[in-house]
Amino acid sequence: MTATDLHTTFHSNNPQHSPAAQEPHEFLTRAIRLATANVHNSGGPFGAVIVTKDGTAFDGVNRVTASNDPTAHAEVTAIRNACRELGTFDLSGATLYTSCEPCPMCLSSALWARVERVVFAADRHDAASVGFDDAVFYEYFENSDRDALMPVARLHLTAEDAPEVLEPFNTWNTLDSRIDY
């Protein structure tokens, strides 16, 4: 079954298959099946489903290697699909179902989207046991020697013509048309 077939199956007009009629375990099953189908479509073995508070579901699959986009994780693509289709960046009340424990980037994306809850199947240790070891990313935030992985530092601008560091924020705050998030 391809990801397209799964999309069609789960979005049919049959009320038994409508998102609102599905139970949480069915959404998690859907995420796992999307992940498996994605493997046969040049993608990574990860799938996700965002379910809004009104029961509308949006799929996402991992397209990192297929699109050469390191941010194209299943959870991020599900969030992007939901936000694009709904015309909002705020998914308050939504639940993210994912085939595997989200990495720190995906968790951050869910936080930024105001997702209410995350439910996953395999955990990070399960993924590591089959070659997807992201432990260094999880440990980065807990590691006092994290600069060994990727230095992150603030640089103070000292040139006379350097912009003030708050200039973008101050400009944004002056706009009547700004959208708060």
Backbone hydrogen bonds, N-H to C=O, Kabsch-Sander energy under -0.5 kcal/mol:
donor,donor_aa,acceptor,acceptor_aa,energy
6,L,2,T,-2.4
7,H,3,A,-2.5
8,T,4,T,-2.5
9,T,5,D,-3.0
10,F,6,L,-2.7
11,H,7,H,-1.0
12,S,9,T,-0.9
17,H,14,N,-2.1
18,S,15,P,-0.9
21,A,18,S,-1.2
22,Q,18,S,-0.7
22,Q,19,P,-1.1
26,E,23,E,-1.1
27,F,23,E,-1.4
28,L,24,P,-2.0
29,T,25,H,-2.2
30,R,26,E,-2.2
31,A,27,F,-2.2
32,I,28,L,-2.1
33,R,29,T,-2.5
34,L,30,R,-2.6
35,A,31,A,-2.1
36,T,32,I,-2.3
37,A,33,R,-2.6
38,N,34,L,-2.2
39,V,35,A,-1.3
40,H,36,T,-0.8
40,H,37,A,-0.6
41,N,38,N,-1.7
42,S,39,V,-0.8
43,G,38,N,-2.4
44,G,62,N,-1.1
46,F,44,G,-1.9
48,A,60,G,-2.8
49,V,97,Y,-3.0
50,I,58,F,-2.8
51,V,49,V,-0.5
51,V,95,T,-2.9
52,T,50,I,-0.5
52,T,56,T,-2.9
55,G,52,T,-2.3
58,F,50,I,-2.2
60,G,48,A,-2.1
62,N,46,F,-1.9
63,R,72,A,-2.8
64,V,72,A,-0.5
67,S,63,R,-2.3
68,N,64,V,-0.8
69,D,64,V,-1.5
72,A,69,D,-2.1
73,H,71,T,-1.6
77,T,73,H,-2.7
78,A,74,A,-2.4
79,I,75,E,-2.3
80,R,76,V,-2.9
81,N,77,T,-2.7
82,A,78,A,-2.5
83,C,79,I,-2.7
84,R,80,R,-2.7
85,E,81,N,-2.4
86,L,82,A,-2.5
87,G,83,C,-1.5
88,T,83,C,-1.6
91,L,89,F,-0.7
91,L,113,A,-3.6
93,G,114,R,-0.6
94,A,91,L,-2.4
95,T,51,V,-2.5
96,L,117,R,-2.7
97,Y,49,V,-3.3
97,Y,95,T,-0.6
98,T,119,V,-2.5
99,S,47,G,-2.8
101,E,122,A,-2.1
107,L,103,C,-2.6
108,S,104,P,-2.4
109,S,105,M,-2.3
110,A,106,C,-2.3
111,L,107,L,-2.4
112,W,108,S,-2.8
113,A,109,S,-2.0
114,R,111,L,-1.4
115,V,110,A,-2.6
116,E,94,A,-1.9
117,R,94,A,-1.3
119,V,96,L,-3.1
121,A,98,T,-1.4
122,A,99,S,-2.2
127,A,123,D,-2.2
128,A,124,R,-2.1
129,S,125,H,-1.8
130,V,126,D,-0.5
130,V,127,A,-1.2
131,G,128,A,-1.6
132,F,127,A,-2.7
133,D,131,G,-0.8
134,D,132,F,-1.0
137,F,134,D,-1.5
138,Y,134,D,-1.6
139,E,135,A,-2.9
140,Y,136,V,-1.0
141,F,137,F,-0.6
141,F,138,Y,-0.6
142,E,139,E,-1.1
143,N,139,E,-1.2
143,N,140,Y,-0.6
144,S,142,E,-0.5
146,R,143,N,-1.2
148,A,145,D,-1.8
149,L,146,R,-1.4
150,M,146,R,-2.0
156,H,154,R,-0.5
157,L,155,L,-0.5
162,A,159,A,-1.6
167,E,164,E,-1.7
170,N,166,L,-3.1
171,T,167,E,-2.5
172,W,168,P,-2.2
173,N,169,F,-2.5
174,T,170,N,-0.8
174,T,171,T,-0.9
175,L,171,T,-0.5
175,L,172,W,-1.3
178,R,175,L,-0.7
180,D,178,R,-0.6
